[in-house]
Amino acid sequence: MVFEVHDGIEHRIDLALGNAPADLLLKNARLVNVLSGDIHPADIAVADGMIVGFGDYQAKKVVDCQGRYVCPGLIDGHIHIESTLLTPWEFARAAAPRGTCAVVWDPHEIGNVLGRAGIETLLELTRDCPLDFYVMIPSCVPATNMETSGAVLNAEDVAYLAGRYPERVLGLAELMNYPGVLAKDPAIMAKIAACQCKIIDGHAPLLSGKQLNAYIAAGPSSDHECTDPREAVEKLRAGMHLLMREGSDERNLTDLVGVVNEHNAANISLVCDDREPIDLTTNGHMDHNVRMAIGLGLDPMRAIQMASINTARHYGLRGRGAVAPGYRADLLVLDDLQGFKVWKAFLKGRDVAETTFGPSGQVPQENTVHLSCSGGKLRAEDFAIPQVSHEVRCIGAIPGQIISKALKVTPKVVDGFAVADPSRDIAKVAVVERHGRNGNIGLAFVNGLSLARGAVAGTVAHDAHNLIVAGMDDADMALAGNVLAECGGGYVVVAGGKVLAKLELHFAGLMSLRPFEEVVAAQKALHAAYESIAVDPAAGARPFMALSFMSLAVIPELKLTDQGLVDVTLFEKVGLWL
């Protein structure tokens, strides 16, 4: 039998032997070698986007690193790009210079609005991006049966995407409906089977004991929802790959970093999950998480491993996550290891400063906000809450966390209606179905937004991404919702019948089509407007991200959907009035 030898292999051998000049040589580097676990001097040769070897090579371009550190590009093992409010190519333009070379993306948000077609659109639009977007197929669209989403993803959709994009679709995304897994729900069992033995990401906050065992036995091999060291240790002991999260509003690294030791570090990765645009461009992406981990006492080598090779190995990304012959040439040159300051970044051997980012096709711009209420417009009376008894359930927002408290409060009552009460930091909150399906409006109260007057609203509302509005005045709440419906979605701040600031998100009501610099400027204006109607907002408060998680009906304790309040601990809908 005669086998045909691929021409590329022989060319690579010639390059590695030095028989042909390399494209790039990084001279006088100190290589942070995540494979051997040491730092050593190296001249690093790159050709055809691949590292061909260490040593004295001839190259078309030589960069003298002057003793700077070189490490592999960083990989985010779990992120929702939609939460950056940016298109993927604008996210890449912001994140790549900071060292990100690839992400494992759960397009759960787009899936809930636009379904399989939306996910396919984004796969096609990111096909040629220099920063690689790997995708996990959303497993829970809708996330629960207690909310109205814009689309449904079933087992057939999972099988189609897994088969259609085998190189980029890595598996099934965070399996949030863990009660459904434990109940052996047929639809969930079918999705697990349909992912064709690919990787399954977990999502099981506070799950423990035999229930955790059963959940893992069903297939999930990772978890990013740990908030307590004991929970993290139990999941590591049970064989899960721990995705240690530090996001803009899910800040778990400080509490969890003490779990890391020399024996378990290979089973831990750093991830972001969600990152706001101001946070992304001010503090950074994965570079921020590495820098923070080092600042919390983690050895720099270990922190870099947790943001590169560990993640690559868990997700089966061969030839990624390290600097060694045969690996893709995603490289960072660092001025400072402790401070993790990037001097130069290379994607596939090309200087990021000389790289362009953009979509691989035409970007759709249809309005996806369709209100089914009377006349297609919200009215102040849509937010009225007649008094039924003397006590209500109230969502207790927790700064810096996506979990909430289930509070019981006596509301302020005026003329037989329960109203917001700024003196006690109790705002009214509503989730309005915006996919044109039923016109549902869920109403409740929330403590912790620090609003004194006016209203804030957004069409980023996990997981179904309906329209969520919170405020102290019903008329302002109606105005906020109508403004977003007219422009196609986004965030808005209103007070006294006037729009104070607005960030338009034309792509599915989730992402802006503007350059990231403009999005950041608009978000800063939103925060300034919020502060103008707030009472002593907490330092570093992220009210819009906090608002977006108030409808996340799979995270304890109490959340609101278009169908009403959800007691997540019981995983059932409950009444507003007690």
C-alpha positions in Angstrom: 0.0 0.0 0.0 1.3 3.5 -0.9 0.5 6.5 1.3 0.7 10.0 -0.1 2.9 12.3 2.0 1.5 15.7 2.6 3.8 18.4 1.2 3.3 20.5 4.3 4.9 18.0 6.6 8.1 17.9 4.5 8.2 21.7 4.4 7.8 21.8 8.2 10.7 19.4 8.6 12.9 21.7 6.4 11.9 24.7 8.4 12.6 23.0 11.8 16.0 21.8 10.4 16.8 25.4 9.4 17.0 24.4 5.7 14.5 27.3 4.9 14.3 30.7 6.5 11.6 31.2 9.2 9.1 34.1 8.9 9.8 35.4 12.4 12.5 34.9 15.1 12.0 36.2 18.7 15.5 36.5 20.0 16.8 36.8 23.5 13.5 35.7 25.1 12.9 34.2 28.5 10.3 31.5 27.7 7.7 30.7 30.2 7.4 27.1 29.3 4.1 25.8 30.5 5.0 22.2 29.4 8.2 21.8 31.4 7.2 24.2 34.1 10.3 26.3 34.0 11.6 29.6 32.5 14.5 29.3 30.2 16.4 31.4 27.6 15.2 30.8 24.0 15.3 32.1 20.5 11.9 31.1 19.1 11.4 30.6 15.3 8.0 30.9 13.7 6.9 30.0 10.1 3.5 29.5 8.4 1.8 30.4 11.7 3.5 27.6 13.6 6.4 27.4 16.0 9.2 25.5 14.2 11.8 25.4 16.9 14.2 26.9 19.4 17.6 27.9 18.4 19.7 30.0 16.0 17.5 30.3 13.0 17.6 32.6 10.0 14.4 34.6 9.6 12.8 37.2 7.4 11.9 39.3 10.5 13.8 39.4 13.8 12.4 40.8 17.0 14.8 41.3 19.9 12.9 40.6 23.1 15.8 42.0 25.1 15.3 39.5 27.9 11.5 39.9 28.1 9.3 37.0 29.0 7.4 35.0 26.3 4.4 32.9 27.1 1.6 31.3 25.1 -1.5 33.2 24.1 -4.4 33.0 26.6 -7.6 31.0 26.1 -10.9 31.8 27.8 -12.6 28.4 28.5 -16.0 29.9 29.1 -17.4 33.2 27.9 -20.6 34.7 26.5 -19.4 37.2 23.9 -22.8 38.8 23.9 -22.2 40.0 27.4 -19.4 42.2 26.2 -22.1 44.0 24.2 -19.7 43.8 21.3 -19.7 41.9 18.1 -17.2 39.0 18.1 -14.8 40.9 15.8 -14.9 44.0 18.0 -14.3 41.9 21.0 -11.3 40.4 19.3 -10.0 43.8 18.4 -10.2 44.8 22.1 -9.0 41.4 23.6 -6.2 40.3 21.2 -3.7 43.1 22.0 -4.1 42.0 25.7 -3.1 38.5 24.9 -6.3 36.5 24.1 -5.8 34.1 21.2 -8.9 31.9 21.5 -12.2 31.6 23.4 -14.6 28.8 24.1 -17.9 30.6 23.5 -21.4 29.6 24.6 -23.7 31.6 22.3 -26.5 30.9 24.6 -27.8 34.5 24.4 -28.1 34.6 20.7 -29.6 31.1 20.8 -32.4 32.3 23.0 -33.2 35.1 20.7 -32.5 33.8 17.2 -32.1 30.0 17.7 -30.0 27.8 15.5 -30.0 30.3 12.6 -28.5 32.9 14.8 -25.7 30.6 16.0 -24.9 29.6 12.4 -24.8 33.2 11.4 -22.2 34.0 14.0 -20.2 30.9 13.2 -20.0 32.1 9.6 -19.3 35.7 10.5 -16.3 34.6 12.7 -15.0 32.0 10.3 -11.9 34.0 9.3 -11.2 35.9 12.5 -7.5 35.8 13.6 -8.7 35.2 17.1 -10.3 31.8 17.2 -13.9 31.4 18.3 -14.7 27.8 19.4 -18.3 27.2 20.2 -20.2 25.0 22.7 -23.8 24.4 21.6 -26.3 25.9 24.0 -28.0 23.1 25.9 -30.9 25.0 27.5 -32.8 27.1 25.0 -35.1 28.0 26.7 -33.2 27.6 30.0 -36.5 26.6 31.8 -40.2 26.3 31.1 -40.8 29.2 33.4 -39.9 31.9 30.8 -40.6 32.8 27.2 -37.7 32.8 24.8 -37.5 33.8 21.2 -36.4 30.3 20.0 -36.0 26.7 20.9 -33.0 24.5 20.4 -33.7 20.7 20.4 -31.7 17.6 20.1 -31.9 17.8 16.3 -30.3 21.2 16.4 -27.5 20.0 18.6 -26.8 17.1 16.3 -26.9 19.4 13.2 -24.4 21.9 14.6 -22.1 19.3 16.0 -21.9 17.6 12.6 -21.9 20.7 10.5 -19.0 22.4 12.3 -16.9 19.6 13.7 -13.6 21.6 13.9 -15.2 24.6 15.8 -18.1 23.1 17.8 -16.5 21.4 20.8 -19.5 20.1 22.6 -22.6 20.9 24.6 -22.6 24.1 26.6 -23.3 24.6 30.3 -26.1 22.1 31.2 -28.0 24.5 33.5 -31.1 22.5 34.0 -29.6 20.2 36.5 -32.9 19.3 38.0 -33.9 18.1 34.6 -30.8 16.0 34.3 -31.5 14.4 37.7 -35.1 13.8 36.7 -33.8 12.1 33.4 -35.9 14.5 31.4 -36.2 12.9 27.9 -35.4 16.2 26.0 -32.2 16.7 28.0 -31.2 13.1 27.6 -31.7 13.4 23.9 -29.4 16.5 23.7 -26.7 14.7 25.7 -26.9 11.8 23.2 -27.0 14.2 20.2 -23.7 16.0 21.1 -22.0 12.9 19.8 -19.7 12.2 22.8 -18.2 15.6 22.6 -17.4 17.6 25.8 -20.3 18.7 28.0 -19.9 21.7 30.3 -21.6 21.7 33.6 -23.5 24.4 35.5 -24.5 23.1 38.9 -24.3 25.8 41.6 -24.3 24.3 45.2 -25.0 20.8 43.9 -23.5 18.2 46.2 -23.4 14.6 47.4 -25.3 11.9 45.4 -27.0 14.5 43.3 -23.6 15.8 42.1 -22.5 12.3 41.5 -25.5 11.6 39.3 -25.1 14.9 37.4 -21.5 14.1 36.6 -22.4 10.5 35.6 -24.7 12.1 33.0 -21.7 13.6 31.2 -20.9 17.2 32.4 -17.1 17.4 33.1 -16.6 21.0 34.2 -18.2 23.6 36.4 -17.8 27.4 36.5 -20.4 28.2 39.2 -18.4 27.5 42.3 -18.6 30.3 44.8 -17.3 28.5 47.9 -13.9 26.6 48.4 -15.7 23.6 49.9 -17.9 23.3 46.8 -14.8 23.7 44.6 -12.9 20.9 46.4 -15.9 18.5 46.3 -16.2 19.0 42.5 -12.5 18.6 42.0 -12.6 15.4 44.0 -15.5 14.2 41.9 -13.4 14.6 38.7 -14.7 17.9 37.4 -12.5 20.4 35.6 -12.9 23.6 37.7 -13.4 26.7 35.6 -12.4 29.3 38.1 -14.4 32.4 37.2 -13.7 36.1 37.6 -16.2 38.1 35.6 -17.5 41.7 35.8 -20.3 40.7 38.1 -19.4 37.1 39.0 -16.3 37.6 41.2 -15.2 34.3 42.6 -11.4 34.2 42.1 -10.5 35.8 45.5 -12.6 33.2 47.3 -11.5 30.2 45.3 -7.8 30.7 44.5 -6.7 29.1 47.8 -8.0 25.8 46.5 -5.2 25.6 43.9 -2.2 23.4 44.8 0.6 21.7 43.0 -1.4 18.5 42.7 -4.7 19.8 41.3 -3.7 22.9 39.3 -3.7 21.0 36.0 -7.5 20.4 36.5 -8.3 24.1 36.9 -8.7 26.9 34.3 -9.3 30.6 34.6 -12.4 31.9 32.8 -14.4 35.1 32.5 -18.0 34.0 31.7 -19.1 37.6 31.3 -17.2 40.8 30.8 -18.6 44.3 30.4 -17.0 46.6 27.7 -15.6 49.1 30.2 -14.1 46.3 32.3 -12.7 44.7 29.1 -11.0 47.8 27.9 -9.9 49.2 31.3 -8.9 46.1 33.3 -8.6 43.5 30.5 -9.8 40.1 29.6 -7.9 36.9 30.5 -4.8 39.0 31.2 -6.7 40.6 34.0 -7.6 37.2 35.5 -3.9 36.1 35.3 -2.7 39.3 36.8 -5.3 39.0 39.6 -4.4 35.4 40.3 -0.7 36.3 40.6 -1.6 39.3 42.8 -3.5 36.8 45.1 -0.3 34.8 45.6 -0.5 32.2 42.8 2.8 31.4 41.1 3.0 33.1 37.7 3.8 29.9 35.9 0.7 28.2 37.4 -1.6 31.2 36.6 -0.4 31.2 33.0 -0.9 27.4 32.7 -4.5 27.9 34.0 -5.1 30.4 31.2 -3.5 28.4 28.4 -2.4 24.7 28.4 -4.9 23.5 31.0 -7.8 24.9 29.0 -6.5 23.7 25.7 -6.1 20.2 27.0 -9.5 20.1 28.7 -11.2 21.1 25.4 -9.0 18.9 23.2 -7.4 21.9 21.3 -4.3 20.1 20.0 -1.4 22.3 19.2 -2.8 25.2 21.3 -1.9 26.6 24.7 1.9 26.3 24.7 5.1 27.6 23.0 6.8 24.5 21.5 7.6 23.1 18.1 4.5 22.2 16.2 2.2 24.4 18.3 0.3 27.3 16.7 2.3 30.5 17.1 0.1 32.4 19.5 2.7 34.3 21.6 2.8 37.1 24.1 5.9 39.1 24.9 5.7 40.5 28.4 7.5 43.5 29.9 6.8 42.2 33.4 5.8 38.7 34.6 4.4 39.7 37.9 2.3 42.5 36.5 1.6 40.6 33.3 2.0 43.6 31.0 1.9 42.7 27.3 4.6 44.3 25.1 3.7 42.5 21.9 1.1 39.9 21.0 1.2 37.5 18.0 -1.7 35.5 16.6 -0.6 32.7 14.4 2.8 34.4 14.1 1.4 37.7 13.0 1.8 40.9 15.1 -1.6 41.8 16.4 -0.7 45.5 15.8 -0.6 44.7 12.1 -3.8 42.5 12.2 -7.3 43.5 11.0 -10.5 42.2 12.5 -13.9 42.2 10.9 -16.9 40.0 9.9 -16.6 37.4 7.2 -19.9 38.4 5.6 -22.9 40.7 5.8 -24.2 41.4 9.3 -28.0 41.2 9.8 -29.6 44.3 11.3 -33.3 43.4 11.9 -35.2 44.7 14.9 -35.8 41.7 17.2 -37.8 43.6 19.9 -41.5 42.9 19.3 -43.8 43.9 22.1 -47.2 42.1 22.1 -48.9 44.4 24.6 -51.8 46.7 23.8 -50.9 48.7 20.6 -47.3 47.4 20.8 -46.5 50.1 23.4 -46.1 49.9 27.2 -48.3 52.1 29.5 -47.7 53.2 33.1 -50.7 51.1 34.1 -49.0 47.9 32.8 -46.7 48.2 35.8 -49.5 48.7 38.5 -49.5 46.1 41.3 -52.8 46.0 43.2 -52.5 45.2 46.9 -53.5 41.6 47.8 -52.1 41.2 51.3 -49.5 42.8 53.5 -46.2 41.2 52.5 -44.4 40.5 49.2 -41.5 38.4 48.1 -38.6 40.7 47.0 -35.5 40.0 45.1 -32.4 41.0 47.1 -29.6 42.0 44.8 -26.0 41.1 46.0 -23.2 43.4 44.7 -20.7 41.5 42.6 -22.7 38.3 42.5 -25.3 36.8 40.2 -27.0 34.9 43.0 -29.8 36.8 44.8 -31.6 36.7 48.1 -35.2 35.8 48.6 -36.5 38.6 50.9 -39.9 39.3 52.4 -40.9 42.9 52.8 -44.0 45.0 53.6 -44.4 47.2 50.5 -45.5 50.8 50.5 -49.1 51.1 49.5 -50.8 54.1 47.9 -54.5 54.1 46.9 -54.7 50.3 47.1 -51.5 49.7 44.9 -48.1 48.6 46.0 -45.5 51.1 44.8 -41.7 51.5 44.8 -40.2 53.0 47.9 -36.8 54.8 47.4 -36.5 55.5 51.2 -35.9 51.7 51.6 -34.2 51.1 48.3 -37.1 49.0 47.0 -37.7 49.5 43.3 -40.3 47.9 41.1 -39.0 45.5 38.5 -40.8 44.1 35.4 -39.9 41.5 32.8 -41.8 42.1 29.5 -41.9 39.4 26.9 -40.3 40.9 23.8 -40.3 38.1 21.2 -43.8 38.8 20.0 -45.2 35.6 21.4 -47.7 36.3 24.3 -47.3 39.8 25.8 -46.5 38.5 29.3 -45.4 41.0 32.0 -43.9 39.7 35.2 -44.0 42.1 38.1 -42.1 42.2 41.4 -39.9 44.3 43.7 -36.1 44.4 44.1 -33.9 45.7 46.8 -30.3 46.9 46.2 -30.3 49.0 43.0 -30.0 52.3 45.0 -32.4 54.1 42.7 -33.8 57.4 44.0 -36.0 58.1 40.9 -36.6 57.3 37.3 -36.0 53.9 35.7 -33.4 51.7 34.0 -34.1 49.1 31.3 -32.3 46.6 29.1 -33.0 43.8 26.6 -30.0 41.8 27.9 -31.9 39.8 30.5 -30.6 36.2 31.1 -31.6 33.8 29.8 -34.6 34.4 27.6 -33.5 38.1 27.0 -36.8 39.6 27.4 -37.1 43.3 28.2 -36.3 44.0 31.9 -37.2 47.3 33.5 -36.6 48.6 37.1 -37.7 51.9 38.5 -39.3 54.1 41.0 -41.9 55.6 38.6 -44.3 53.6 36.4 -44.5 56.2 33.7 -40.7 56.3 33.4 -40.6 52.5 33.3 -43.0 52.5 30.4 -41.0 55.1 28.6 -37.8 53.2 29.1 -39.3 50.0 27.6 -40.8 51.8 24.6 -37.5 53.5 23.8 -35.7 50.2 23.6 -38.5 48.6 21.6 -38.3 51.4 19.0 -34.5 51.3 18.6 -34.2 47.5 18.5 -32.9 46.9 22.0 -30.1 48.0 24.4 -29.9 49.8 27.7 -31.5 53.1 28.7 -31.8 55.4 31.7 -34.8 57.7 32.0 -36.1 60.1 34.6 -38.9 62.6 34.7 -40.1 61.6 31.3 -36.7 62.2 29.6 -34.1 59.9 28.2 -30.8 60.5 30.1 -28.6 58.0 28.3 -29.0 55.1 25.8 -26.8 52.4 24.4 -28.3 50.8 21.3 -27.7 47.1 20.7 -29.0 46.4 17.2 -27.8 42.8 16.8 -30.5 40.8 18.5 -30.9 43.4 21.2 -27.7 42.0 22.6 -24.7 43.4 20.8 -23.8 46.8 19.3 -22.6 47.1 15.7 -20.4 50.1 16.7 -16.7 50.1 17.3 -15.8 49.1 20.9 -14.5 52.6 21.6 -18.0 54.0 20.9 -19.7 51.3 23.0 -17.4 52.0 25.9 -18.2 55.8 25.7 -21.9 55.0 25.6 -21.6 52.7 28.6 -19.8 55.3 30.5 -22.6 57.8 29.8 -25.1 55.1 31.0 -23.3 54.8 34.3 -23.1 58.5 34.7 -26.8 58.8 34.1 -27.5 56.0 36.6 -25.4 57.7 39.2 -27.5 60.9 38.6 -30.7 59.1 39.7 -29.2 56.8 42.3 -28.6 57.3 46.0 -25.1 56.6 47.0 -24.3 53.8 44.5 -21.7 51.3 45.6 -18.2 51.9 44.4 -17.7 50.0 41.1 -21.4 49.2 40.9 -22.5 47.5 37.7 -26.3 48.1 37.8 -27.0 47.1 34.2 -25.2 43.7 34.5 -26.9 43.2 37.9 -30.2 44.0 36.2 -29.5 41.5 33.4 -29.1 38.7 35.9 -32.3 39.3 37.9 -34.2 37.2 35.4 -31.8 34.3 35.5 -34.1 31.6 36.7 -31.4 28.9 37.2 -29.4 30.8 39.8 -30.7 31.0 43.4 -32.5 32.2 45.2 -35.3 34.4 43.8 -35.6 35.6 40.2 -38.3 37.2 37.9 -39.3 36.1 34.4 -42.1 37.2 32.1 -44.2 34.5 33.8 -43.6 35.8 37.3 -41.4 35.1 40.3 -39.3 31.9 40.4 -38.1 30.3 43.6 -34.9 28.8 42.1 -34.3 26.6 45.2 -37.7 24.9 44.7 -37.4 25.4 40.9 -41.0 26.5 40.6 -43.0 29.7 40.1 -44.3 31.4 43.2 -46.7 34.3 43.9 -45.6 37.9 44.5 -47.8 38.2 47.6 -47.4 36.1 50.7 
